[in-house]
């Protein structure tokens, strides 16, 4: 994450990421269950359904600068930590984890 904040992704990395995301999204939508869940989520959230062409266009519109800006914001905010289980004694203290992001 720190690398993303300091230097933009290359054109090749961005192209690969876009293609992987579009492939994953479109493959998932081949399942009727996922498709209907997606339709419901979009209508409840946005009041309309976005087509696959529009979704792919939005993915293609993401720039290296967009990714860098999000990474910068993410590493300047305090981290969120959650632990689940009976024995969390091996989980580092919040202060230790927060220090990993402050350098």
Buried (B, 14 or more C-beta within 10 A) or exposed (E): EEEBBEEBBEEEEBEEBBEEBBEEBEEEBEEEEEEEEBEEEBEEEEEEEBEEEEBBEEBBEBEBEEBBBBBBEBBEEEEEEEEEEEEEEEBEEEEEBEEEBEE
